[in-house]
Amino acid sequence: MSIIGTILIGLFAGIIAKLLMPGRDPGGFIITILLGIAGSFVATWLGQAVGWYEAGEGAGFIGAIVGAIIILVAYRLVVKRS
């Protein structure tokens, strides 16, 4: 259930990240949501590595949003250079 929860949190985090970072994304809204899901997984993994979360515990909503924004910024930089 924790993976499904992380995906759902990431879905909403991707939507919020898109709203917080206006502008045209190279991949569109669906790619932004997928990046939000990836950001949620990264925030969960990083939080567990640092010790903020226990194993099996997903990242908080704010952490997922921050992870989604970081991945979205990185995605924009990589696609912009290509």
C-alpha positions as a printed NumPy array, in Angstrom:
array([[  0.   ,   0.   ,   0.   ],
       [  2.901,   2.383,   0.557],
       [  3.827,   2.405,  -3.155],
       [  0.243,   3.219,  -4.149],
       [  0.149,   5.935,  -1.504],
       [  3.401,   7.384,  -2.804],
       [  2.001,   7.408,  -6.346],
       [ -1.187,   9.162,  -5.233],
       [  0.759,  11.74 ,  -3.23 ],
       [  3.053,  12.204,  -6.246],
       [  0.067,  12.735,  -8.523],
       [ -1.195,  15.59 ,  -6.394],
       [  2.344,  16.881,  -5.835],
       [  2.862,  17.043,  -9.611],
       [ -0.321,  19.053, -10.022],
       [  0.691,  21.46 ,  -7.241],
       [  4.232,  21.741,  -8.644],
       [  2.783,  22.649, -12.042],
       [  0.652,  25.345, -10.438],
       [  3.615,  26.717,  -8.461],
       [  5.917,  26.754, -11.5  ],
       [  4.031,  28.487, -14.281],
       [  5.295,  28.516, -17.801],
       [  5.449,  26.13 , -20.679],
       [  6.788,  22.71 , -19.924],
       [  8.414,  20.822, -22.771],
       [  6.422,  17.681, -21.986],
       [  3.044,  19.085, -21.069],
       [  0.761,  18.374, -18.143],
       [  1.001,  14.561, -18.199],
       [  4.815,  14.64 , -18.089],
       [  4.616,  17.106, -15.202],
       [  2.374,  14.723, -13.26 ],
       [  4.755,  11.83 , -13.965],
       [  7.64 ,  13.995, -12.773],
       [  5.608,  14.689,  -9.631],
       [  5.29 ,  10.967,  -9.014],
       [  9.048,  10.597,  -9.549],
       [  9.619,  13.52 ,  -7.167],
       [  7.524,  11.801,  -4.549],
       [  9.606,   8.636,  -4.866],
       [ 12.831,  10.667,  -4.676],
       [ 11.602,  12.552,  -1.602],
       [ 10.622,   9.265,   0.064],
       [ 13.976,   7.667,  -0.729],
       [ 15.972,  10.734,   0.324],
       [ 13.956,  11.123,   3.521],
       [ 14.634,   7.499,   4.434],
       [ 18.337,   7.842,   3.601],
       [ 18.674,  10.924,   5.788],
       [ 16.545,   9.444,   8.558],
       [ 13.472,  11.671,   8.321],
       [ 11.185,   8.748,   7.471],
       [ 11.123,   5.111,   8.512],
       [ 11.098,   2.24 ,   6.019],
       [  7.604,   1.803,   4.596],
       [  6.68 ,   5.375,   5.438],
       [  6.207,   7.687,   2.477],
       [  7.344,  11.26 ,   2.192],
       [  5.095,  13.96 ,   3.454],
       [  3.065,  15.994,   1.035],
       [  5.357,  19.029,   1.311],
       [  8.428,  16.85 ,   0.733],
       [  6.792,  15.34 ,  -2.337],
       [  6.01 ,  18.799,  -3.717],
       [  9.604,  19.916,  -3.145],
       [ 10.873,  16.742,  -4.82 ],
       [  8.541,  17.316,  -7.768],
       [  9.683,  20.917,  -8.158],
       [ 13.351,  19.885,  -8.06 ],
       [ 12.816,  17.221, -10.712],
       [ 10.709,  19.614, -12.815],
       [ 13.461,  22.258, -12.722],
       [ 16.072,  19.648, -13.666],
       [ 13.838,  18.381, -16.48 ],
       [ 13.378,  21.897, -17.847],
       [ 17.135,  22.497, -17.797],
       [ 17.948,  19.218, -19.538],
       [ 15.277,  19.554, -22.224],
       [ 16.091,  23.224, -22.789],
       [ 19.733,  22.371, -23.586],
       [ 18.844,  19.546, -25.969]])
